Each structure stands twice: as C-alpha cells, then as structure tokens.
C-alpha cells in the first residue's frame, strides 16, 4: 500500500513519487539508502539502514548519511508545503548542528514534527517578501527505540521575485 502525502485537503504527491524524485535530484542520498516513509502536514519520517555502502570503519553508519536522512526529514516538510502553496519559494540550509548519542547500526528512523513551525515561517516569508528562518529538528531512533542522533537545521526560505 502506498502512503500518500496529504496537505490540507488535497494530495500533493505520493511517497513513491518523492523517492523517485530523489533518484534524479538527490542521488547520493538515494544510493545510500535514504527513503521518505511518511509525510503529513505535521511530520516527515525518513529511514536509512546500515549497509556496506554507507558504513564507516567502526562498523556503524557514516555520520553524513545520517545527516542526509535527517535533512530530508526536515526539508521534505518545507518542500511539500511550498509545492502546496503554489508560490515560488527558495529554501536553503544556512546552519546545522548534530549530537550523536549512540552508535548507528541497523535501521534508523529520522522524524521531524514541526509542520506548524514551517507554516508560520512560510507565511512570514510570503507576507514580508523577506527571507525568514526556522530551526527544524530531526531525531534518529534505532530499532531498539534508542535515540542515536539529533540533527538541527536552520532553514532559510524566501519568496522568489
């Protein structure tokens, strides 16, 4: 069964369509195994599993692969809401922070649950026609339910002229 990305009252695209988009626009994330699993108006969830391709010499997931999954969890919320708005808006990560709390092995799920913060930031950017920023957090949880990492991304959004 295919999950559907829902914003307000209409369908924007399916998760499968978004993952296909990744092949062409985010190929390194796709090849490393990063996949979008859920996207609603309030939250986005991505997964990535440890594999030969994305491991480090310490037999855990390379930190940058975790960062791609976390960035996608936060960025997918913004992308979907921009698409739903029908406006031309640019988006860019301008700062990030990461905390690693446990070795990342197995399947890791990154979740960002700040859809309302994105709504507020986009509304402000569209109203003022100035760049607006928002800090979005994506937490990575392993199969045992333990937190392995927390990534924070400062996104800038601005209405294109």
C-alpha positions in Angstrom: 0.0 0.0 0.0 1.3 3.4 -1.0 1.4 6.1 1.6 0.1 9.5 0.4 1.4 12.9 1.2 -1.5 15.0 2.4 -1.5 18.7 2.9 -4.8 20.4 3.8 -7.4 18.7 1.7 -5.6 17.7 -1.4 -2.9 15.2 -2.5 0.4 16.7 -3.5 2.3 13.5 -4.4 2.9 10.0 -3.2 5.9 8.9 -1.1 6.9 6.7 -4.1 6.9 9.7 -6.4 9.0 11.6 -3.9 11.5 8.8 -3.7 11.7 8.6 -7.5 12.3 12.4 -7.5 15.3 11.7 -5.2 16.9 9.5 -7.8 17.4 12.5 -10.1 17.7 15.3 -7.6 19.3 13.7 -4.5 21.2 10.7 -6.0 23.8 10.4 -3.2 21.0 10.1 -0.6 19.1 7.6 -2.7 22.2 5.4 -3.3 23.0 5.5 0.4 19.5 4.1 1.1 17.7 7.2 2.5 14.0 6.9 1.8 11.0 9.0 2.7 8.4 6.9 4.5 5.8 9.3 5.7 4.9 12.9 5.1 1.9 14.7 6.5 1.2 18.4 7.2 2.7 18.0 10.7 5.6 15.5 10.3 8.0 13.8 8.0 9.7 10.5 8.5 12.7 9.1 6.7 14.6 5.8 7.1 18.1 4.6 6.3 19.6 1.2 7.0 23.2 0.3 7.7 24.8 -1.3 4.6 28.2 -1.9 3.1 27.8 1.3 1.1 27.1 3.7 4.0 29.2 2.3 6.8 32.4 3.7 8.3 35.4 1.8 9.5 33.9 1.4 13.0 31.0 -0.8 11.7 28.4 1.9 12.1 26.6 4.3 9.8 28.7 7.2 8.5 27.6 10.5 10.2 27.0 12.2 6.8 24.5 9.5 5.8 22.6 10.1 9.0 22.7 13.8 8.1 21.2 13.3 4.7 18.3 11.3 6.2 17.8 14.0 8.9 18.0 16.8 6.4 15.4 15.1 4.2 13.0 14.7 7.1 13.1 18.4 7.8 13.4 19.6 4.1 10.5 17.4 2.9 8.1 19.3 5.1 9.2 22.6 3.6 9.2 21.3 0.0 5.7 19.8 0.3 4.3 23.0 1.8 6.0 25.2 -0.8 4.5 23.0 -3.6 1.1 23.2 -1.9 1.3 27.0 -1.7 1.7 27.3 -5.5 4.3 30.1 -4.9 7.9 30.1 -6.0 9.9 30.0 -2.8 13.6 29.2 -2.4 14.9 27.2 0.5 18.4 26.7 1.8 20.1 25.2 4.9 22.2 28.0 6.4 23.3 26.3 9.6 23.2 22.9 11.3 24.1 21.2 14.5 24.3 17.5 15.3 24.6 15.4 18.5 25.4 11.7 18.3 24.3 9.7 21.4 24.7 6.1 20.3 26.4 4.1 17.5 24.0 4.0 14.5 23.6 0.4 13.4 20.6 -1.4 11.7 17.6 0.7 10.6 17.4 4.3 11.7 14.2 6.4 11.5 14.5 10.2 11.5 11.4 12.2 12.3 10.7 15.9 12.2 7.4 17.0 13.7 7.4 20.8 13.2 4.9 21.3 10.4 3.3 24.2 12.2 6.6 26.0 12.5 7.1 25.6 8.8 3.6 27.0 8.2 4.4 30.1 10.3 7.8 30.6 8.6 6.5 30.3 5.1 3.6 32.6 5.9 6.0 35.2 7.3 8.3 34.9 4.2 5.3 35.3 1.9 3.9 38.3 3.8 7.0 40.3 4.2 8.7 39.1 1.0 11.9 38.9 3.0 13.9 35.8 4.0 12.6 34.0 7.0 14.4 31.3 9.0 13.3 28.3 11.1 15.2 25.7 13.2 13.9 22.2 12.5 14.9 19.2 14.5 15.1 15.6 13.2 15.7 12.9 15.8 17.1 9.5 14.8 15.8 6.4 16.6 17.2 2.9 16.1 15.3 -0.4 16.0 15.6 -0.8 19.8 13.8 2.6 20.3 17.0 4.4 21.4 18.0 7.8 20.1 21.2 7.7 18.1 21.4 11.3 16.9 19.6 14.6 16.9 20.2 17.0 13.9 19.1 20.6 13.9 18.9 22.5 10.6 18.4 26.3 10.3 16.4 26.7 7.1 16.0 30.0 5.2 13.0 30.5 2.9 12.4 33.4 0.7 9.7 34.2 -1.9 11.3 34.4 -5.4 10.8 37.6 -7.3 
